[in-house]
Amino acid sequence: MEYTTLGDTGMDVSRLCLGCMSFGSSDWREWVLDDEESHEIVERAIDLGINFFDTANMYSNGESERVLGEALEGYRERSVVATKGYYQMREDDPHSGGLSRKALEQELEASLDRLGMETVDLYQIHRWDDETPIETTLRTLDDAVRRGQVRYIGASSMWAHQFADSLQTSDRLGLERFVTMQNHYNLVYREEEREMLPLCENENVGVIPWSPLARGFLTRPHEEIDATARGEAEEHMYEHPYREGGGREINERVAELAADQGVTMAQIALAWLLHKEWVDAPIVGTTSVEHLEQAVEALELSLSASDLAYLEEPYEPVPVSGHE
């Protein structure tokens, strides 16, 4: 395993972050793993040197946090745990979502309880809340840091102007800054390269992209994707413009390069991200130990400048996606 400093936090994290969306309950989504299978993946991740784990209160309606907390028992002090809040958790409780002070304080408390932790290393806003002034959200998060419930705060997909405003507001009011950006970024979705990633690089904000494999689009030839269980069930894959803007040709080039090097398509796609200097740690979700092991092996892949250019060349601009 390789390690890097996460933004300007001083925390050393593994170059791969284990995403925990696939842990919890198949009642939530049919491909989600139960406790035993989830624990097996977390334990293997630890064996492989992964110390960075990302979950959210909405994943399996909180069950992912509970499963992760239990799986990390005895390893808590050596791990970096991140979770998120924003999406409404209970249909009959409007205060269970959003970024108001009430919502954030009660949902953070619930997340800590499920995780079995007094303090979470990184607490992220899962999306932007148009209904709550950013000053209110930042003051609430600053208070959480001062109470010792949170060590660092981060943000997720939003417009670059919103993130810039957040950082400037923190500086102006003397509040804790967002130290990470969890954004949508992969070989077939590169719109973040226009503004968000240069902003993060300039502000020394850690970048931990979600969907590094384009929800599976970069893991197998595009004509085979619909044959998978997740391909049939995962409507979000079709909401993102992965098949547009040269996406199909990029998919074919990933397959070609993978065959040439004797590796998987997923390893090529991950290696491309790991070659990007502004990326700290892609968030890799998995439902099998085998795929986890293959993801870690991607750290050993070296792509030449011509390989990178070949993979990138077909890309064309696509509609911004992922801020919802």
Residue frames relative to the residue before (quaternion, step in Angstrom):
aa qw qx qy qz dx dy dz
M 1.0000 0.0000 0.0000 0.0000 0.00 0.00 0.00
E 0.2488 -0.7250 0.6213 0.1629 3.52 -1.18 0.68
Y 0.2029 -0.7792 0.5845 0.1004 3.56 -1.19 0.59
T 0.0811 -0.7769 0.6229 0.0428 3.52 -1.26 0.50
T 0.4996 -0.6127 0.5040 0.3480 3.56 -1.25 0.32
L 0.3886 -0.7406 0.5046 0.2143 3.57 -0.76 1.06
G 0.8120 -0.1688 0.0752 0.5536 3.56 -0.30 1.26
D 0.7004 -0.4089 0.3176 0.4913 3.57 -0.82 -1.01
T 0.3367 0.7710 -0.4812 0.2463 3.60 1.18 0.57
G 0.4081 -0.6925 0.4922 0.3341 3.58 1.10 -0.65
M 0.5619 0.5928 -0.3922 0.4230 3.61 1.27 -0.14
D 0.3075 -0.7296 0.5827 0.1833 3.55 -0.97 0.90
V 0.0088 -0.7994 0.5998 -0.0348 3.57 -0.74 1.08
S 0.5838 -0.5628 0.4546 0.3685 3.53 -1.25 0.50
R 0.5760 -0.6167 0.4164 0.3384 3.58 -1.12 0.67
L 0.7072 0.2874 -0.2438 0.5982 3.57 1.30 -0.12
C 0.2081 -0.7400 0.6285 0.1186 3.54 -1.05 0.87
L 0.3440 -0.7334 0.5435 0.2201 3.59 -0.87 0.91
G 0.2460 -0.7677 0.5787 0.1235 3.56 -0.63 1.16
C 0.2633 -0.8218 0.4981 0.0851 3.55 -0.82 1.05
M 0.2895 0.7758 -0.5110 0.2307 3.59 1.15 0.50
S 0.6934 0.4836 -0.2758 0.4575 3.60 1.14 -0.60
F 0.6052 0.5404 -0.3626 0.4585 3.59 1.27 0.20
G 0.5764 0.6168 -0.4257 0.3257 3.59 -1.02 0.72
S 0.7283 -0.3852 0.3236 0.4653 3.54 -0.22 -1.27
S 0.4317 -0.6993 0.5104 0.2530 3.57 -0.91 0.93
D 0.4900 0.6343 -0.4408 0.4041 3.60 1.27 -0.09
W 0.6411 0.5260 -0.3137 0.4626 3.56 1.21 -0.59
R 0.7352 -0.1577 0.1157 0.6490 3.56 0.91 -1.03
E 0.5818 -0.6790 0.3182 0.3149 3.54 -0.81 1.03
W 0.6805 0.4914 -0.2987 0.4540 3.61 1.15 -0.46
V 0.4888 0.6729 -0.4299 0.3514 3.61 1.27 -0.03
L 0.4214 -0.7362 0.4869 0.2082 3.57 -0.99 0.93
D 0.4786 -0.6471 0.5066 0.3091 3.56 -1.22 0.49
D 0.7819 -0.3736 0.2227 0.4466 3.58 -1.32 0.06
E 0.7017 0.4984 -0.2916 0.4173 3.57 0.71 -1.08
E 0.6857 0.4705 -0.2827 0.4781 3.58 0.88 -0.93
S 0.6269 0.5344 -0.3309 0.4604 3.59 1.05 -0.74
H 0.6522 0.5159 -0.3121 0.4594 3.57 0.92 -0.91
E 0.6232 0.5533 -0.3392 0.4364 3.57 1.01 -0.79
I 0.6726 0.4866 -0.2978 0.4712 3.58 0.96 -0.86
V 0.6483 0.5075 -0.3281 0.4633 3.61 0.93 -0.83
E 0.6580 0.5123 -0.3129 0.4546 3.59 0.92 -0.87
R 0.6598 0.4826 -0.3138 0.4830 3.60 0.99 -0.78
A 0.6035 0.5552 -0.3534 0.4502 3.59 1.05 -0.71
I 0.6458 0.5092 -0.3118 0.4757 3.56 0.97 -0.87
D 0.6324 0.5355 -0.3235 0.4567 3.58 0.97 -0.87
L 0.7090 0.4618 -0.2458 0.4729 3.58 1.04 -0.83
G 0.6130 -0.5971 0.3319 0.3970 3.58 1.27 0.01
I 0.4557 0.6652 -0.4702 0.3587 3.60 1.22 0.12
N 0.0436 -0.8174 0.5744 -0.0011 3.58 -0.81 1.00
F 0.6446 0.5051 -0.2841 0.4987 3.58 1.34 0.05
F 0.0055 0.8153 -0.5731 0.0827 3.57 -0.65 1.19
D 0.1047 -0.8097 0.5771 0.0189 3.57 -0.88 0.99
T 0.0550 0.7779 -0.6229 0.0619 3.55 -0.87 1.01
A 0.2097 -0.7550 0.6010 0.1577 3.59 -1.28 -0.30
N 0.6007 -0.5831 0.3957 0.3776 3.55 -1.14 0.55
M 0.6708 0.5247 -0.3087 0.4235 3.61 1.04 -0.67
Y 0.5564 0.6199 -0.4104 0.3711 3.62 1.11 -0.46
S 0.8223 -0.0902 -0.0186 0.5616 3.56 -0.55 1.24
N 0.5648 -0.6374 0.3673 0.3740 3.57 1.11 0.78
G 0.7949 -0.3105 0.1322 0.5041 3.55 0.91 0.97
E 0.5462 0.6479 -0.3956 0.3542 3.58 1.17 -0.44
S 0.5911 0.5742 -0.3699 0.4290 3.60 1.07 -0.63
E 0.6459 0.5110 -0.3227 0.4665 3.59 0.96 -0.83
R 0.6523 0.5136 -0.3204 0.4561 3.58 0.91 -0.88
V 0.6653 0.5058 -0.3020 0.4586 3.59 0.87 -0.96
L 0.6669 0.4982 -0.3102 0.4591 3.60 0.89 -0.89
G 0.6477 0.5299 -0.3232 0.4420 3.57 0.90 -0.88
E 0.6730 0.4841 -0.2915 0.4773 3.56 0.96 -0.88
A 0.6640 0.5183 -0.3063 0.4435 3.60 0.97 -0.84
L 0.7155 0.4456 -0.2510 0.4758 3.59 1.12 -0.64
E 0.3521 0.7448 -0.5006 0.2659 3.58 1.23 0.13
G 0.7858 0.2508 -0.2222 0.5199 3.56 -0.75 1.08
Y 0.7368 0.3581 -0.2092 0.5340 3.57 1.28 -0.25
R 0.3628 0.8015 -0.4359 0.1899 3.54 1.32 -0.15
E 0.7047 0.4898 -0.2908 0.4230 3.60 0.77 -0.98
R 0.7092 0.4436 -0.2629 0.4808 3.60 1.13 -0.53
S 0.6640 0.5018 -0.2985 0.4672 3.57 1.26 -0.08
V 0.2911 -0.6968 0.6229 0.2043 3.52 -1.35 0.37
V 0.0853 -0.8268 0.5557 -0.0164 3.55 -0.46 1.26
A 0.0738 -0.7870 0.6125 0.0064 3.54 -0.90 1.01
T 0.0363 0.7681 -0.6392 -0.0070 3.55 -1.12 0.70
K 0.3117 -0.7652 0.5490 0.1260 3.53 -1.32 0.23
G 0.0770 -0.7768 0.6216 0.0659 3.53 -1.29 0.41
Y 0.3536 0.7030 -0.5863 0.1925 3.54 -1.25 0.60
Y 0.7236 0.4512 -0.2712 0.4464 3.59 0.68 -1.09
Q 0.5560 -0.6347 0.4261 0.3263 3.55 -1.05 0.85
M 0.3234 -0.7950 0.4948 0.1366 3.55 -0.74 1.13
R 0.7964 0.1601 -0.0636 0.5798 3.58 1.07 -0.72
E 0.4989 -0.7050 0.4226 0.2746 3.54 -0.67 1.15
D 0.7396 0.4156 -0.2323 0.4758 3.59 1.02 -0.76
D 0.7030 0.4057 -0.2568 0.5246 3.60 1.29 0.13
P 0.2485 -0.8070 0.5168 0.1411 3.61 -0.12 1.23
H 0.6418 0.5264 -0.3248 0.4534 3.58 1.22 -0.40
S 0.5581 0.6012 -0.3987 0.4100 3.60 1.25 0.11
G 0.7435 0.2868 -0.2069 0.5676 3.55 1.30 0.23
G 0.6322 0.5112 -0.4018 0.4214 3.54 -1.27 0.30
L 0.4748 -0.6844 0.4918 0.2534 3.55 -1.36 0.04
S 0.2782 0.7418 -0.5500 0.2642 3.58 1.05 0.73
R 0.6550 -0.4928 0.3749 0.4330 3.57 -1.23 0.27
K 0.6534 0.5188 -0.3257 0.4448 3.59 0.87 -0.89
A 0.6872 0.4874 -0.2906 0.4535 3.58 0.82 -1.01
L 0.6881 0.4905 -0.2987 0.4435 3.58 0.79 -0.96
E 0.6861 0.4909 -0.3073 0.4401 3.59 0.83 -0.91
Q 0.7145 0.4382 -0.2892 0.4623 3.59 0.83 -0.86
E 0.6814 0.4779 -0.3052 0.4627 3.61 0.99 -0.69
L 0.5952 0.5294 -0.3658 0.4813 3.61 1.11 -0.54
E 0.6327 0.5277 -0.3242 0.4649 3.58 0.96 -0.86
A 0.6682 0.4964 -0.2965 0.4682 3.58 0.95 -0.88
S 0.6383 0.5247 -0.3272 0.4585 3.59 1.02 -0.78
L 0.6533 0.5093 -0.3139 0.4640 3.58 0.93 -0.88
D 0.6404 0.5281 -0.3225 0.4549 3.55 1.01 -0.81
R 0.6769 0.4795 -0.2976 0.4726 3.59 0.91 -0.87
L 0.6746 0.4873 -0.2888 0.4733 3.58 1.02 -0.78
G 0.3459 -0.7434 0.4957 0.2864 3.57 1.20 -0.50
M 0.5654 0.5940 -0.3613 0.4438 3.56 1.16 0.66
E 0.4252 -0.6801 0.5316 0.2719 3.56 -1.13 0.62
T 0.7924 0.1310 -0.0384 0.5945 3.55 1.15 -0.68
V 0.1893 -0.7479 0.6223 0.1328 3.57 -1.01 0.80
D 0.5353 -0.6761 0.4043 0.3048 3.56 -0.91 0.90
L 0.8062 0.0396 0.0233 0.5898 3.57 0.93 -0.90
Y 0.0515 -0.7861 0.6160 0.0023 3.57 -0.68 1.13
Q 0.1153 -0.8390 0.5318 -0.0088 3.54 -0.59 1.22
I 0.3890 -0.6445 0.5877 0.2965 3.54 -1.19 0.56
H 0.4261 -0.7607 0.4356 0.2238 3.56 -0.63 1.20
R 0.7694 -0.0569 0.0195 0.6359 3.57 1.23 -0.50
W 0.6117 -0.5309 0.4398 0.3880 3.57 -1.36 0.04
D 0.2257 -0.7670 0.5876 0.1242 3.56 -1.06 0.77
D 0.3086 -0.7831 0.5161 0.1589 3.57 -0.38 1.24
E 0.6711 0.5299 -0.2929 0.4279 3.59 1.18 -0.50
T 0.7386 0.3595 -0.2072 0.5313 3.60 1.23 -0.30
P 0.4593 -0.6731 0.4940 0.3032 3.63 -0.77 0.96
I 0.5400 -0.6410 0.4298 0.3359 3.58 -0.94 0.84
E 0.5667 0.5908 -0.3896 0.4219 3.61 1.13 -0.54
T 0.6472 0.5204 -0.3134 0.4605 3.59 0.98 -0.86
T 0.6640 0.5049 -0.2989 0.4636 3.55 0.90 -0.94
L 0.6937 0.4798 -0.2850 0.4554 3.58 0.85 -0.94
R 0.6266 0.5167 -0.3479 0.4685 3.61 1.00 -0.70
T 0.6459 0.5196 -0.3189 0.4596 3.58 1.00 -0.82
L 0.6763 0.4790 -0.2898 0.4787 3.59 0.92 -0.88
D 0.6116 0.5417 -0.3416 0.4646 3.58 1.06 -0.73
D 0.6418 0.5161 -0.3160 0.4711 3.57 0.99 -0.82
A 0.6407 0.5313 -0.3261 0.4482 3.59 1.00 -0.81
V 0.6261 0.5139 -0.3311 0.4840 3.58 1.07 -0.72
R 0.6841 0.4933 -0.2875 0.4540 3.59 0.89 -0.92
R 0.6517 0.4948 -0.3101 0.4840 3.61 1.16 -0.55
G 0.4968 -0.6748 0.4177 0.3512 3.58 1.24 -0.25
Q 0.4720 0.6715 -0.4499 0.3519 3.61 1.20 0.34
V 0.7798 0.1847 -0.0554 0.5955 3.56 1.20 -0.63
R 0.3322 -0.7418 0.5439 0.2086 3.58 -1.02 0.78
Y 0.7932 -0.0037 0.0401 0.6077 3.56 0.93 -0.92
I 0.2736 -0.7506 0.5761 0.1727 3.55 -1.24 0.47
G 0.0847 -0.7986 0.5954 0.0214 3.54 -1.14 0.70
A 0.3230 -0.7264 0.5758 0.1911 3.53 -1.35 0.18
S 0.2613 -0.7381 0.5961 0.1778 3.53 -1.32 0.24
S 0.8587 -0.2262 0.0846 0.4520 3.54 -1.37 0.00
M 0.2519 0.7143 -0.6168 0.2143 3.54 -0.88 1.09
W 0.6239 -0.4989 0.4167 0.4338 3.56 -1.29 0.00
A 0.5954 -0.5924 0.4046 0.3617 3.57 -1.09 0.69
H 0.6344 0.5283 -0.3532 0.4401 3.61 0.99 -0.69
Q 0.6248 0.5235 -0.3411 0.4681 3.60 1.10 -0.63
F 0.6640 0.4941 -0.3074 0.4696 3.57 0.95 -0.84
A 0.6338 0.5225 -0.3264 0.4677 3.59 1.00 -0.80
D 0.6403 0.5158 -0.3149 0.4741 3.58 1.02 -0.82
S 0.6290 0.5362 -0.3328 0.4539 3.59 1.03 -0.79
L 0.6792 0.4866 -0.2938 0.4644 3.58 0.87 -0.94
Q 0.6611 0.4990 -0.3068 0.4688 3.58 0.97 -0.84
T 0.6309 0.5300 -0.3320 0.4592 3.60 1.03 -0.74
S 0.6340 0.5214 -0.3267 0.4685 3.58 0.97 -0.81
D 0.6668 0.4973 -0.3024 0.4653 3.57 0.91 -0.92
R 0.6757 0.5120 -0.2964 0.4398 3.59 0.92 -0.91
L 0.7721 0.3572 -0.1748 0.4957 3.58 0.98 -0.87
G 0.4579 -0.7015 0.4409 0.3223 3.58 1.25 -0.03
L 0.4390 0.6958 -0.4472 0.3509 3.58 1.08 0.77
E 0.6604 -0.4728 0.3892 0.4346 3.55 -1.29 0.28
R 0.3379 -0.7424 0.5503 0.1782 3.55 -1.06 0.87
F 0.5222 -0.5454 0.5324 0.3826 3.51 -1.31 0.31
V 0.1817 -0.8165 0.5424 0.0782 3.57 -0.71 1.08
T 0.7691 0.2407 -0.1583 0.5705 3.58 1.27 -0.15
M 0.1683 -0.7351 0.6447 0.1255 3.51 -1.35 0.43
Q 0.1284 -0.7640 0.6304 0.0498 3.56 -0.72 1.15
N 0.1141 0.8380 -0.5144 0.1416 3.56 -0.06 1.29
H 0.5965 -0.5712 0.4545 0.3339 3.51 -1.39 0.31
Y 0.2656 0.7728 -0.5238 0.2406 3.58 -0.38 1.20
N 0.2855 0.7220 -0.5948 0.2085 3.55 -0.85 1.03
L 0.7643 -0.4027 0.2483 0.4381 3.58 -1.30 0.10
V 0.7668 0.3326 -0.1933 0.5138 3.61 1.04 -0.66
Y 0.7293 0.2474 -0.2427 0.5899 3.59 1.26 0.35
R 0.1100 0.8361 -0.5157 0.1512 3.55 -0.05 1.35
E 0.2885 0.7880 -0.5044 0.2033 3.59 1.14 0.44
E 0.5760 0.6084 -0.3696 0.4019 3.59 1.20 -0.50
E 0.5628 0.6201 -0.3855 0.3874 3.60 1.20 -0.38
R 0.5718 0.6233 -0.3831 0.3712 3.59 1.18 -0.45
E 0.8461 0.0335 0.0426 0.5302 3.59 0.68 -1.10
M 0.7010 0.5096 -0.3066 0.3936 3.60 0.72 -1.04
L 0.7082 0.4648 -0.2899 0.4453 3.59 0.75 -0.94
P 0.6377 0.4880 -0.3508 0.4819 3.67 0.93 -0.64
L 0.6152 0.5375 -0.3450 0.4622 3.60 1.06 -0.72
C 0.6656 0.5001 -0.3043 0.4629 3.58 0.88 -0.94
E 0.6455 0.5201 -0.3209 0.4580 3.57 0.97 -0.85
N 0.6717 0.5060 -0.2928 0.4550 3.57 0.95 -0.89
E 0.7496 0.3886 -0.2014 0.4965 3.60 1.05 -0.80
N 0.4066 -0.7324 0.4472 0.3135 3.60 1.35 0.07
V 0.3082 0.7338 -0.5210 0.3084 3.54 0.99 0.98
G 0.4504 -0.6930 0.4951 0.2679 3.58 -0.88 0.93
V 0.2093 -0.7841 0.5769 0.0930 3.59 -0.95 0.90
I 0.0180 0.7952 -0.6017 0.0733 3.56 -0.68 1.17
P 0.1709 -0.8558 0.4783 0.0983 3.59 0.34 1.24
W 0.2787 -0.7135 0.6124 0.1955 3.53 -1.18 0.68
S 0.8148 0.2236 -0.2158 0.4894 3.52 -1.30 0.54
P 0.1021 0.8325 -0.5389 0.0781 3.63 0.81 0.92
L 0.7249 0.3763 -0.2271 0.5304 3.60 1.22 -0.45
A 0.4752 -0.7052 0.4170 0.3209 3.56 1.28 0.46
R 0.6327 -0.5740 0.3068 0.4196 3.55 0.93 1.08
G 0.7658 -0.3711 0.1802 0.4934 3.55 1.02 0.84
F 0.4905 0.6810 -0.4312 0.3311 3.60 1.22 -0.26
L 0.7315 0.4052 -0.2299 0.4978 3.60 1.13 -0.63
T 0.5883 0.6118 -0.3601 0.3873 3.60 1.23 0.21
R 0.7909 0.0867 -0.0438 0.6042 3.60 1.25 -0.25
P 0.6651 -0.4848 0.3542 0.4440 3.61 -1.17 0.39
H 0.5818 -0.6534 0.3529 0.3316 3.56 -0.84 1.01
E 0.6478 0.5293 -0.3434 0.4270 3.60 1.02 -0.61
E 0.6716 0.5027 -0.2968 0.4562 3.62 1.23 -0.34
I 0.4967 0.7205 -0.4111 0.2552 3.58 1.18 -0.48
D 0.6786 0.5136 -0.3110 0.4230 3.60 0.86 -0.89
A 0.5977 0.5779 -0.3612 0.4223 3.58 1.24 -0.27
T 0.6107 0.5538 -0.3586 0.4379 3.61 1.24 -0.23
A 0.6271 -0.5468 0.3968 0.3878 3.57 -1.21 0.52
R 0.6904 0.4585 -0.2973 0.4740 3.57 0.91 -0.86
G 0.6129 0.5610 -0.3501 0.4326 3.58 1.05 -0.71
E 0.6671 0.4915 -0.2952 0.4757 3.57 1.07 -0.73
A 0.7732 0.4006 -0.1811 0.4570 3.57 0.98 -0.92
E 0.6833 0.5292 -0.2873 0.4130 3.58 1.10 -0.67
E 0.1875 -0.8243 0.5265 0.0910 3.54 0.09 1.29
H 0.5751 0.6134 -0.3831 0.3824 3.60 1.14 -0.55
M 0.5719 0.5926 -0.3906 0.4114 3.60 1.10 -0.59
Y 0.7181 0.4434 -0.2487 0.4753 3.56 1.04 -0.78
E 0.5783 0.5665 -0.3827 0.4452 3.57 1.25 -0.19
H 0.6781 0.4480 -0.2833 0.5091 3.58 1.18 -0.50
P 0.4975 -0.7146 0.4172 0.2603 3.60 -0.99 0.82
Y 0.1356 0.8437 -0.5111 0.0926 3.59 0.97 0.80
R 0.7014 0.4617 -0.2718 0.4701 3.59 1.07 -0.67
E 0.6164 0.5323 -0.3367 0.4725 3.57 1.31 -0.12
G 0.8000 0.3616 -0.1916 0.4387 3.55 -1.31 -0.11
G 0.7275 -0.4226 0.2464 0.4810 3.57 0.97 0.76
G 0.3433 0.7936 -0.4571 0.2082 3.57 1.28 0.09
R 0.6667 0.5013 -0.3151 0.4526 3.58 0.90 -0.86
E 0.6633 0.4905 -0.3142 0.4699 3.59 0.98 -0.80
I 0.6131 0.5288 -0.3508 0.4705 3.59 1.03 -0.71
N 0.6153 0.5447 -0.3332 0.4622 3.56 0.99 -0.87
E 0.6762 0.4920 -0.2907 0.4650 3.59 0.91 -0.90
R 0.6617 0.4957 -0.3110 0.4688 3.59 1.01 -0.74
V 0.5953 0.5369 -0.3581 0.4787 3.59 1.10 -0.64
A 0.6550 0.5091 -0.3079 0.4658 3.59 0.94 -0.90
E 0.6534 0.5217 -0.3101 0.4525 3.59 0.96 -0.87
L 0.6899 0.4719 -0.2820 0.4711 3.58 0.88 -0.96
A 0.6158 0.5418 -0.3406 0.4596 3.58 1.07 -0.73
A 0.6580 0.5004 -0.3075 0.4712 3.58 0.94 -0.86
D 0.6444 0.5340 -0.3180 0.4454 3.59 0.98 -0.85
Q 0.7640 0.3736 -0.1901 0.4905 3.57 0.99 -0.88
G 0.4409 -0.7208 0.4406 0.3030 3.57 1.28 -0.08
V 0.5585 0.5585 -0.4006 0.4644 3.56 1.09 0.79
T 0.6038 -0.5578 0.4113 0.3939 3.59 -1.27 0.00
M 0.6327 -0.5174 0.4088 0.4061 3.54 -1.26 0.35
A 0.6239 0.5471 -0.3409 0.4417 3.59 0.99 -0.82
Q 0.6526 0.5174 -0.3234 0.4492 3.60 0.97 -0.78
I 0.6314 0.5119 -0.3352 0.4764 3.59 1.02 -0.72
A 0.6697 0.5066 -0.3019 0.4514 3.60 0.88 -0.95
L 0.6615 0.4880 -0.3031 0.4822 3.59 1.00 -0.79
A 0.6370 0.5357 -0.3313 0.4443 3.56 0.96 -0.87
W 0.6062 0.5510 -0.3556 0.4500 3.59 1.04 -0.74
L 0.6723 0.4889 -0.2994 0.4684 3.60 0.87 -0.91
L 0.6776 0.5091 -0.2934 0.4422 3.58 0.94 -0.90
H 0.6253 0.5208 -0.3364 0.4740 3.58 1.26 -0.31
K 0.5872 0.5708 -0.3725 0.4367 3.61 1.25 -0.16
E 0.4336 -0.7526 0.4321 0.2427 3.58 -0.49 1.20
W 0.6840 0.4887 -0.3125 0.4424 3.60 1.04 -0.58
V 0.6047 0.5397 -0.3631 0.4595 3.63 1.25 -0.02
D 0.2825 -0.7572 0.5670 0.1592 3.57 -0.80 1.04
A 0.7961 -0.1734 0.1793 0.5514 3.58 0.60 -1.12
P 0.3120 -0.7361 0.5674 0.1972 3.62 -0.50 1.10
I 0.3677 -0.7114 0.5541 0.2274 3.58 -1.09 0.72
V 0.1004 -0.8239 0.5577 -0.0088 3.53 -0.40 1.30
G 0.1313 -0.7736 0.6167 0.0636 3.56 -0.73 1.09
T 0.0174 0.8126 -0.5811 0.0398 3.58 -1.00 0.72
T 0.2530 -0.7502 0.5858 0.1734 3.55 -1.25 0.44
S 0.7532 0.2968 -0.2182 0.5449 3.60 1.21 0.30
V 0.5633 -0.5915 0.4628 0.3445 3.54 -1.17 0.65
E 0.6186 0.5676 -0.3427 0.4217 3.58 0.99 -0.80
H 0.6883 0.4633 -0.2881 0.4781 3.59 0.87 -0.90
L 0.5950 0.5484 -0.3584 0.4656 3.59 1.12 -0.61
E 0.6678 0.4996 -0.2972 0.4649 3.56 0.88 -0.93
Q 0.6464 0.5102 -0.3198 0.4686 3.57 1.01 -0.77
A 0.6183 0.5412 -0.3435 0.4548 3.59 1.05 -0.72
V 0.6587 0.4976 -0.3110 0.4709 3.58 0.94 -0.83
E 0.6266 0.5423 -0.3334 0.4495 3.60 1.04 -0.74
A 0.5627 0.6155 -0.3834 0.3968 3.59 1.16 -0.52
L 0.5500 0.6178 -0.3916 0.4032 3.59 1.18 -0.44
E 0.6789 0.5009 -0.2827 0.4564 3.56 1.17 -0.57
L 0.5580 0.6237 -0.3875 0.3867 3.59 1.24 -0.25
S 0.1383 -0.7709 0.6174 0.0733 3.53 -1.01 0.86
L 0.1400 -0.7871 0.5984 0.0538 3.55 -0.69 1.11
S 0.4138 -0.7104 0.5146 0.2435 3.57 -0.87 0.94
A 0.6690 -0.4745 0.3758 0.4314 3.55 -1.29 0.24
S 0.6588 0.4981 -0.3145 0.4679 3.59 1.02 -0.73
D 0.5949 0.5462 -0.3577 0.4689 3.61 1.11 -0.63
L 0.6694 0.5032 -0.2989 0.4576 3.56 0.85 -0.99
A 0.6677 0.4982 -0.3023 0.4632 3.56 0.91 -0.91
Y 0.6354 0.5371 -0.3253 0.4494 3.59 1.01 -0.80
L 0.6704 0.4924 -0.2936 0.4710 3.58 0.98 -0.85
E 0.7299 0.4638 -0.2364 0.4430 3.57 0.96 -0.86
E 0.5468 0.7012 -0.3744 0.2628 3.58 1.06 -0.78
P 0.7115 0.4622 -0.3092 0.4296 3.69 0.83 -0.78
Y 0.5047 0.6964 -0.4238 0.2840 3.62 1.16 -0.39
E 0.0373 -0.7586 0.6505 0.0076 3.52 -1.10 0.86
P 0.6347 -0.5464 0.3678 0.4041 3.61 -1.09 0.57
V 0.0982 -0.7718 0.6273 0.0333 3.55 -1.13 0.81
P 0.6553 -0.4966 0.3656 0.4362 3.62 -1.19 0.26
V 0.5451 -0.6024 0.4694 0.3458 3.55 -1.10 0.71
S 0.0139 0.8103 -0.5799 0.0836 3.56 -0.84 1.01
G 0.7060 0.4815 -0.3349 0.3969 3.54 -1.05 0.80
H 0.5683 0.6164 -0.3813 0.3895 3.58 1.25 -0.11
E 0.5026 0.6847 -0.4214 0.3179 3.59 1.25 -0.29
